Amino acid sequence: MALAERVDRDANDALRARFDEVYGQYRRLRSGVDELRSELAELRVTERSDDGQVTATVGARGELISVELTGEVYHDRDHRALSGKITATVRRACSRAATATQELVAAHLPAGSGSVDFLRTGDFGALLGRADTVLRREDERHG
């Protein structure tokens, strides 16, 4: 076998192995995304007011699913206090739902993912940081 043929075969074997590895990673990620979608659709977070008179349930995106009031809320007849209690309870539920959603997403993405950092901080720089780094390297290579 000629040296050139052996080098070509070795290069092809290496490329095939790398492709198999990347394809395997893609399949795991794709399977994880389907699982994540299902988990997010089922996520419910329930919070109760400190006095137990208001219960709020929200979904993964903080969408309000239900608000339940006990009969005791009508004894006070202070509509402003009740409104504040409902709002505070819903906000706490939304905050917990955001944390639960971040944890679910983080469990399905590679460590150090800009997407996870973005979910945690809301900083678009974290989301685009990796792309910026790649582009800078390309600019340095070609510049």
N, C-alpha and C positions, 0 to 999 in steps of 0.2 A: 504494500500500500504506500502510495506516495505521501510525502510529508504534507503537502497541500490538502490532500483528501482527508488525512487524519485531523488536521487543524479544523477543516470545515465540519467534519463529523463531531469533533469535540465542542465546537462552537454551537452547532445545532443541538447537541445534547444539553448543553448549558442553557440555551434559550428555551428549550422544551421544558426543562426542569423549572426554570424561572416562571414560565407561563403557567405551569401546573400549580406552582406555589401561589401566584397572584390570583389565578382562577379559584383556588381553594379559599383564599381570603375573601374574595368577592362573594362566593357562595355562603360563607359563614356570615358575612355582613348582611347579605340579602335576607337570609333566614332570620337573623337578629332583627332586621327592620320589620319584618312581618310580625314577629313576636312583640316587638316594641309597640307597633300600631295597635295590636290587640290589647296589650296591657294599658296603654294610654286611653283607649276607648272605654275600658272598664274602671279606670281610676275614679274613685269617689273619696272626697275628704269631707268629714263632718266636724263642725265646731259648735260648741254650746256657749252661750253667754255665761258670765260668772255666776249669775243667779239661776241658771238653768231654764230661764223662761223662753229663750230664743235658740233655735237649732237651725243652722244653715249647712247645706250640702252643696258642694261645687265639684265640677269635673276637672280634668287635667289642665285645661286652658283657663281655669278660673270661672267658667261659665256657671251661673247659678242654676242649680237643679231643683232645689226646694228650700223653703223657709217654713219652719213650723213654730207656732207660738203656743204656749200653755195658757190655760184660762186665767192664770194669775196676772198676766200682762194687762188685763182689763180692769183690775182693781185699782191700779194707780191712776189711770186716765190721763197720764202725762204723755201726750203724743210726741213731743220733742225728745223726751227721754227714751221712749220706745224706738223712735226712728234712729237715734244714736246707737242704741243697743243692737239693733238689727244691722246697721252699717258696720259697726265694730266687729260683730260676729262674722259677717260675710267677709270682711277684709282679712280676718285671721284665717278663715278657711281658704281664701285665695292664696294667701302667703304660704300656708302649708302645702297647698296643691302645687304651687310653683316649685317648692323645694322637692316634693315627691316626684314631679315631672323631671326636674334636673337630674335627680338620682337615677331614675329609670333610663333616661337618655344616656347618661354617663356610663351606665353599665353595659350599653350596647355599642359604644364607640371606642376607638382606640385611645389609650392613655395619651394625654397631651394634645388631644384634638382641639383645634380652635373652636369648633362648634360647642364643645362642652364649656370652654371658658366663656364663650359668648352667652350661653344660657345662664351661667352663674353671674356674670358681671354686666351683661348688656352692652359690652364694649365691642364695637364693630372692628376695632383694631385687632382684637383677639381672633375674630372670625377670619379676617383677611391677612393676618400676620404670616401664616405659612405661605400663602400665595405671594405676598410681598417679598419674602425671603427667597423664594424660587426665582422670581423675576429679577431680583438684585443679583443673584448668582449668574443668571443668564446674561445680564448686562455686563457684569465684570468679565465673563468669559469672552464675550464678543466685542467689548468696548476697549 
